[in-house]
Amino acid sequence: MKAIVEIDAGVCGFKTSARASSEDNQQVVFEVTSDCENIRRLAAALKNRESIDAYQEISPAAQSMLMQTVRSTLTGCCAGCAVPAGLFKAMQVAAGLALPKDISIRLTKE
């Protein structure tokens, strides 16, 4: 299965698109393109991993390899970057662990 995610990260203005795909509904690979240099580093690191086990990623007892890769490569990046969450959701859809439904975060100032 394949999932495509388009992420507008917010005030930074960077846009990211990714394709998460899984041949066996468990091992997921990512193809990520972005305007952001930091996210391009993340894309290269994910490509070097070859695949991520989606079942392990959603297990409360396991460490998330996706998030470990994010933490190790997005140094100097905004800690609240929306891209990792978008990649995680795309991974779930590609593995058949979630239905493709848009997510949204709305921010306002009071």
C-alpha positions as CSV (number, residue, x, y, z in Angstrom):
1,M,0.0,0.0,0.0
2,K,1.1,3.6,-0.6
3,A,0.3,6.8,1.3
4,I,1.2,10.3,0.2
5,V,1.4,13.2,2.6
6,E,1.8,16.9,1.9
7,I,3.0,19.0,4.8
8,D,3.0,22.8,5.1
9,A,5.2,23.2,8.2
10,G,3.9,26.6,9.0
11,V,5.6,30.0,9.6
12,C,8.9,28.7,8.3
13,G,7.2,28.4,4.8
14,F,8.8,25.1,4.0
15,K,6.8,22.4,2.2
16,T,7.4,18.7,2.4
17,S,5.9,15.9,0.4
18,A,6.5,12.2,1.1
19,R,5.4,8.8,-0.1
20,A,5.3,6.0,2.4
21,S,5.0,2.5,0.9
22,S,4.8,-1.0,2.1
23,E,4.9,-4.2,0.1
24,D,3.9,-6.4,3.1
25,N,1.8,-4.1,5.3
26,Q,4.6,-4.0,7.9
27,Q,8.0,-2.8,6.5
28,V,7.6,0.9,5.3
29,V,10.0,2.9,3.2
30,F,9.9,6.6,2.7
31,E,10.6,8.9,-0.3
32,V,10.7,12.5,1.1
33,T,11.2,15.8,-0.8
34,S,11.3,19.1,0.9
35,D,12.3,22.8,0.6
36,C,13.9,22.5,4.1
37,E,17.6,21.5,4.3
38,N,17.0,19.8,7.7
39,I,14.2,17.7,6.3
40,R,16.3,16.7,3.3
41,R,18.9,15.4,5.9
42,L,16.1,13.4,7.5
43,A,15.1,12.0,4.1
44,A,18.6,10.8,3.5
45,A,18.8,9.2,6.9
46,L,15.4,7.4,6.4
47,K,16.6,6.2,3.0
48,N,19.8,4.8,4.6
49,R,17.6,2.8,7.1
50,E,16.0,1.0,4.2
51,S,12.7,0.3,6.0
52,I,10.9,0.8,9.3
53,D,8.8,-1.8,11.0
54,A,5.4,-0.1,11.4
55,Y,4.2,-2.6,14.0
56,Q,7.2,-1.9,16.2
57,E,6.7,1.9,15.7
58,I,3.2,1.8,17.2
59,S,4.1,-0.6,20.1
60,P,4.0,1.2,23.5
61,A,6.8,-1.1,24.6
62,A,9.3,-0.3,21.8
63,Q,11.4,2.7,20.9
64,S,10.3,4.5,17.7
65,M,13.0,4.2,15.1
66,L,11.4,6.9,13.1
67,M,11.4,9.3,16.1
68,Q,15.0,8.3,17.0
69,T,16.0,9.1,13.4
70,V,14.1,12.4,13.6
71,R,15.9,13.4,16.9
72,S,19.3,12.5,15.6
73,T,19.0,14.4,12.3
74,L,16.8,17.4,13.0
75,T,19.3,19.2,15.2
76,G,19.0,22.9,14.8
77,C,15.4,22.5,13.6
78,C,12.2,23.6,15.3
79,A,11.3,21.1,18.0
80,G,7.7,21.6,17.1
81,C,8.2,20.7,13.4
82,A,5.0,19.1,12.0
83,V,6.9,16.9,9.5
84,P,7.6,14.0,11.8
85,A,4.0,13.7,12.8
86,G,3.0,13.7,9.1
87,L,5.5,11.0,8.3
88,F,4.3,8.9,11.2
89,K,0.7,9.1,10.0
90,A,1.7,8.3,6.4
91,M,3.6,5.2,7.7
92,Q,0.5,4.0,9.5
93,V,-1.6,4.3,6.4
94,A,1.0,2.6,4.2
95,A,1.0,-0.4,6.6
96,G,-2.8,-0.6,6.8
97,L,-2.8,0.5,10.4
98,A,-4.8,3.6,9.9
99,L,-7.3,5.0,7.3
100,P,-6.2,7.9,5.2
101,K,-7.8,10.9,6.9
102,D,-6.5,14.5,7.0
103,I,-5.2,15.7,10.3
104,S,-5.1,19.4,11.2
105,I,-3.6,21.7,13.8
106,R,-5.1,25.2,14.0
107,L,-3.2,27.9,16.0
108,T,-4.5,31.2,17.1
109,K,-3.3,33.9,19.5
110,E,-5.6,35.2,22.2
